[in-house]
Amino acid sequence: MPRVRARAGGQTIFVADAHRDDGKRFVARADEKLTAFVELELACRRLGFAPGVLQK
């Protein structure tokens, strides 16, 4: 589930994250919710984590 953060000046930032098998997390921040999830998926794919393998 994305988290919403507000920056100084009222700008809204969406944060999406996913846990990795090695105890670390992927984290993506963006101005729009969809962009945050797309960035998260791209990071997972770059490091060899297949989509659909990530679980809550």
ChimeraX commands (.cxc) that place a marker at each C-alpha (Angstrom):
marker #1 position 0.00,0.00,0.00 radius 0.5
marker #1 position 1.45,3.38,-0.90 radius 0.5
marker #1 position 2.13,5.93,1.78 radius 0.5
marker #1 position 1.48,9.60,1.20 radius 0.5
marker #1 position 3.88,12.22,2.46 radius 0.5
marker #1 position 3.65,15.99,2.28 radius 0.5
marker #1 position 6.75,18.08,1.63 radius 0.5
marker #1 position 7.34,21.67,2.55 radius 0.5
marker #1 position 5.29,23.83,0.24 radius 0.5
marker #1 position 2.38,21.38,0.17 radius 0.5
marker #1 position 3.76,19.01,-2.47 radius 0.5
marker #1 position 2.40,15.45,-2.12 radius 0.5
marker #1 position 4.80,12.53,-2.49 radius 0.5
marker #1 position 3.71,8.89,-2.86 radius 0.5
marker #1 position 5.99,6.17,-1.49 radius 0.5
marker #1 position 5.68,2.52,-2.58 radius 0.5
marker #1 position 7.84,-0.22,-1.11 radius 0.5
marker #1 position 8.34,-3.97,-1.28 radius 0.5
marker #1 position 10.32,-6.33,0.93 radius 0.5
marker #1 position 13.12,-8.35,-0.63 radius 0.5
marker #1 position 14.17,-11.90,0.26 radius 0.5
marker #1 position 17.43,-10.62,1.75 radius 0.5
marker #1 position 15.72,-8.51,4.42 radius 0.5
marker #1 position 16.09,-5.24,2.53 radius 0.5
marker #1 position 13.38,-3.22,0.77 radius 0.5
marker #1 position 12.80,-1.64,-2.61 radius 0.5
marker #1 position 11.51,1.92,-2.16 radius 0.5
marker #1 position 10.18,4.27,-4.85 radius 0.5
marker #1 position 9.02,7.86,-4.40 radius 0.5
marker #1 position 7.06,9.86,-6.97 radius 0.5
marker #1 position 4.64,12.74,-7.45 radius 0.5
marker #1 position 1.87,10.35,-8.59 radius 0.5
marker #1 position 0.72,7.02,-7.17 radius 0.5
marker #1 position 0.93,5.12,-10.47 radius 0.5
marker #1 position 4.44,6.44,-11.15 radius 0.5
marker #1 position 5.59,5.23,-7.72 radius 0.5
marker #1 position 4.38,1.68,-8.49 radius 0.5
marker #1 position 5.90,1.68,-11.99 radius 0.5
marker #1 position 9.26,2.83,-10.59 radius 0.5
marker #1 position 9.05,0.11,-7.93 radius 0.5
marker #1 position 8.39,-2.57,-10.55 radius 0.5
marker #1 position 11.27,-1.33,-12.70 radius 0.5
marker #1 position 13.66,-1.48,-9.74 radius 0.5
marker #1 position 12.54,-5.04,-8.99 radius 0.5
marker #1 position 13.02,-6.13,-12.60 radius 0.5
marker #1 position 16.48,-4.51,-12.84 radius 0.5
marker #1 position 17.66,-6.58,-9.89 radius 0.5
marker #1 position 16.12,-9.82,-11.18 radius 0.5
marker #1 position 12.98,-10.05,-9.03 radius 0.5
marker #1 position 10.14,-11.25,-11.24 radius 0.5
marker #1 position 6.78,-9.45,-11.08 radius 0.5
marker #1 position 4.19,-11.42,-9.15 radius 0.5
marker #1 position 6.83,-13.03,-6.96 radius 0.5
marker #1 position 6.74,-10.19,-4.46 radius 0.5
marker #1 position 4.21,-10.75,-1.69 radius 0.5
marker #1 position 2.66,-8.53,0.98 radius 0.5
marker link #1:1,2 radius 0.2
marker link #1:2,3 radius 0.2
marker link #1:3,4 radius 0.2
marker link #1:4,5 radius 0.2
marker link #1:5,6 radius 0.2
marker link #1:6,7 radius 0.2
marker link #1:7,8 radius 0.2
marker link #1:8,9 radius 0.2
marker link #1:9,10 radius 0.2
marker link #1:10,11 radius 0.2
marker link #1:11,12 radius 0.2
marker link #1:12,13 radius 0.2
marker link #1:13,14 radius 0.2
marker link #1:14,15 radius 0.2
marker link #1:15,16 radius 0.2
marker link #1:16,17 radius 0.2
marker link #1:17,18 radius 0.2
marker link #1:18,19 radius 0.2
marker link #1:19,20 radius 0.2
marker link #1:20,21 radius 0.2
marker link #1:21,22 radius 0.2
marker link #1:22,23 radius 0.2
marker link #1:23,24 radius 0.2
marker link #1:24,25 radius 0.2
marker link #1:25,26 radius 0.2
marker link #1:26,27 radius 0.2
marker link #1:27,28 radius 0.2
marker link #1:28,29 radius 0.2
marker link #1:29,30 radius 0.2
marker link #1:30,31 radius 0.2
marker link #1:31,32 radius 0.2
marker link #1:32,33 radius 0.2
marker link #1:33,34 radius 0.2
marker link #1:34,35 radius 0.2
marker link #1:35,36 radius 0.2
marker link #1:36,37 radius 0.2
marker link #1:37,38 radius 0.2
marker link #1:38,39 radius 0.2
marker link #1:39,40 radius 0.2
marker link #1:40,41 radius 0.2
marker link #1:41,42 radius 0.2
marker link #1:42,43 radius 0.2
marker link #1:43,44 radius 0.2
marker link #1:44,45 radius 0.2
marker link #1:45,46 radius 0.2
marker link #1:46,47 radius 0.2
marker link #1:47,48 radius 0.2
marker link #1:48,49 radius 0.2
marker link #1:49,50 radius 0.2
marker link #1:50,51 radius 0.2
marker link #1:51,52 radius 0.2
marker link #1:52,53 radius 0.2
marker link #1:53,54 radius 0.2
marker link #1:54,55 radius 0.2
marker link #1:55,56 radius 0.2
view
